[in-house]
Amino acid sequence: MDIEQKQSELIDQFVKQASSNSPNSPAIVSVIVDATSHPSLFAFSEILALPNVLQLEASENSAYLDMLRLFAHGTWSDYKSNADRLPKLTPDQILKLKQLTVLTLAETFKVLPYDQLMQELDVTNVRELEDFLINECMYAGIVRGKLDQLRRCFEVQFAAGRDLRPGQLGSMIHTLSNWLSTSENLLVSIQEKIRWADSMSEVDKKHRKEVEEKVEEVKKSLFKKLHPVSRPTSTSEAMRRSALNLVE
């Protein structure tokens, strides 16, 4: 099962669980904790958008709504900066948030220096960092890339997308619109070059035919010069030659 299908099934599962509980129910807090702890779930916007989840804002469990927002859009550094007003994270949640931190960095940069990663993830040495990238990120299928020990960096080849941040949709639409416009212009340019190439091909074919015809004409001309056709001897000339032979 690929990661997209797995994500979709898990999202549906947690959305159903969260939808069946009221904002004041301890069960909805349990759903949020379970979702943010699950080793295969990396998207939370569908859960975050549920009306009864959003109603946590005005309840005594509002910190869990903030925690869910953190997992949807934030990083490990964000948690450390706001740890005093957020629930204490379990080891599984800490691991998940660090994985999500790698995704955020991989969305922005295609080459991630080891020093930057160690600082963002609170990792003390290169061996620990590389083990984390291999075992917790690449094996999990959320990123693919190359570890470059010589340059001390991680070269990102693929990174799963995170939930869109508030206001990010407009920026994404603008970016995609620019990309579409550029692609359309490129397509027009390619079509023009194809038409030019086709016309040049026709010109080349016509020129080749003319050259071949000229070559044939030259061949025929040379053949005539090298092999002249003998003219037939007239009857009177033949009789004159016969008479001369008799006299002799």
MARVEX-146421 format. One record per residue (C-alpha): x, y, z. Coordinates in steps of 0.05 Angstrom, whole numbers, padded with zeros to 5 digits, always signed. Example, Ala and Ser with C-alpha at 12.3 -4.5 7.8 and 13.67 -1.06 7.14 Angstrom:
<sites>
+00246-00090+00156/+00273-00021+00143/
</sites>
This chain:
<sites>
+00000+00000+00000/+00030+00068-00020/+00036+00125+00029/-00020+00167-00003/-00071+00110+00003/-00049+00096+00075/-00055+00169+00093/-00125+00173+00063/-00150+00112+00102/-00120+00138+00168/-00150+00207+00157/-00219+00177+00146/-00211+00135+00208/-00192+00193+00254/-00243+00240+00223/-00299+00191+00239/-00274+00182+00310/-00268+00257+00322/-00335+00272+00290/-00372+00226+00339/-00349+00263+00401/-00370+00330+00431/-00318+00385+00444/-00325+00374+00519/-00314+00299+00515/-00247+00272+00539/-00252+00224+00480/-00238+00279+00429/-00174+00296+00465/-00155+00223+00462/-00168+00223+00386/-00122+00283+00377/-00067+00250+00418/-00074+00185+00380/-00074+00220+00312/-00012+00261+00328/+00023+00198+00355/+00006+00151+00298/+00071+00130+00261/+00039+00133+00192/-00003+00196+00195/+00028+00261+00171/-00033+00303+00151/-00082+00334+00200/-00121+00389+00163/-00183+00346+00155/-00186+00333+00229/-00170+00405+00244/-00228+00429+00200/-00282+00390+00239/-00331+00438+00273/-00330+00401+00339/-00253+00402+00339/-00252+00477+00325/-00301+00486+00383/-00244+00465+00430/-00221+00537+00423/-00271+00559+00476/-00262+00498+00521/-00214+00478+00576/-00180+00433+00524/-00161+00490+00478/-00088+00472+00486/-00101+00407+00448/-00128+00447+00389/-00064+00488+00390/-00025+00423+00392/-00063+00397+00331/-00048+00461+00294/+00025+00453+00312/+00026+00384+00281/-00010+00409+00219/+00036+00468+00206/+00091+00474+00258/+00160+00447+00274/+00200+00422+00333/+00228+00492+00343/+00158+00520+00346/+00140+00471+00400/+00201+00488+00442/+00183+00562+00436/+00112+00549+00461/+00121+00488+00505/+00096+00524+00567/+00025+00531+00539/+00021+00465+00501/+00009+00394+00528/+00072+00354+00542/+00088+00311+00483/+00098+00236+00486/+00160+00205+00454/+00119+00184+00394/+00094+00255+00385/+00164+00283+00391/+00188+00235+00337/+00129+00254+00293/+00141+00328+00301/+00215+00320+00283/+00195+00281+00221/+00148+00337+00202/+00204+00387+00214/+00246+00351+00162/+00187+00356+00113/+00181+00431+00125/+00255+00441+00111/+00253+00396+00050/+00195+00437+00021/+00239+00499+00024/+00309+00474+00009/+00334+00418-00036/+00401+00414-00001/+00398+00411+00075/+00464+00422+00112/+00477+00373+00169/+00490+00431+00217/+00422+00461+00203/+00387+00394+00211/+00423+00379+00277/+00403+00447+00304/+00330+00441+00283/+00323+00369+00308/+00366+00375+00372/+00413+00321+00347/+00483+00321+00375/+00524+00283+00322/+00524+00264+00249/+00515+00189+00261/+00451+00202+00301/+00426+00250+00247/+00439+00202+00189/+00405+00145+00227/+00344+00189+00238/+00341+00209+00165/+00348+00137+00141/+00306+00100+00192/+00252+00151+00210/+00245+00191+00145/+00268+00152+00084/+00243+00084+00108/+00177+00117+00127/+00170+00140+00055/+00162+00213+00071/+00228+00235+00039/+00278+00208-00010/+00348+00234-00020/+00422+00225-00016/+00466+00231+00045/+00531+00267+00026/+00581+00256+00082/+00636+00293+00045/+00595+00357+00038/+00557+00344+00103/+00488+00353+00073/+00424+00316+00054/+00404+00325-00019/+00328+00321-00024/+00299+00284-00084/+00227+00278-00058/+00188+00302+00001/+00115+00289+00019/+00074+00353+00025/+00049+00379+00091/-00018+00411+00106/-00028+00480+00076/-00019+00536+00125/-00073+00589+00132/-00065+00638+00073/-00019+00591+00036/-00072+00569-00013/-00074+00637-00048/+00001+00637-00055/+00000+00566-00083/-00055+00584-00133/-00013+00644-00156/+00049+00600-00163/+00010+00548-00203/-00021+00602-00247/+00048+00628-00263/+00072+00558-00278/+00012+00546-00324/+00025+00610-00361/+00099+00593-00369/+00081+00523-00393/+00032+00550-00444/+00084+00598-00471/+00135+00542-00475/+00084+00498-00511/+00072+00552-00563/+00147+00560-00573/+00156+00485-00581/+00099+00482-00632/+00130+00539-00672/+00197+00502-00673/+00162+00438-00696/+00128+00476-00753/+00195+00508-00772/+00229+00440-00770/+00174+00410-00814/+00181+00467-00865/+00256+00459-00866/+00247+00385-00877/+00203+00398-00938/+00254+00448-00965/+00309+00397-00954/+00270+00343-00990/+00257+00389-01049/+00330+00410-01052/+00353+00337-01048/+00306+00319-01105/+00334+00376-01148/+00405+00354-01134/+00390+00282-01151/+00358+00304-01217/+00419+00346-01234/+00465+00288-01217/+00425+00243-01265/+00431+00295-01320/+00506+00299-01311/+00512+00223-01312/+00473+00219-01377/+00515+00274-01408/+00580+00240-01389/+00555+00173-01415/+00540+00204-01483/+00609+00235-01487/+00644+00170-01469/+00600+00126-01513/+00582+00165-01577/+00530+00132-01622/+00558+00110-01691/+00519+00138-01750/+00494+00087-01802/+00531+00087-01870/+00488+00111-01929/+00473+00065-01990/+00512+00108-02041/+00573+00110-01997/+00571+00034-01990/+00567+00025-02067/+00625+00073-02077/+00668+00034-02029/+00650-00032-02064/+00669-00004-02133/+00737+00020-02107/+00749-00050-02079/+00735-00082-02148/+00782-00035-02184/+00837-00050-02136/
</sites>
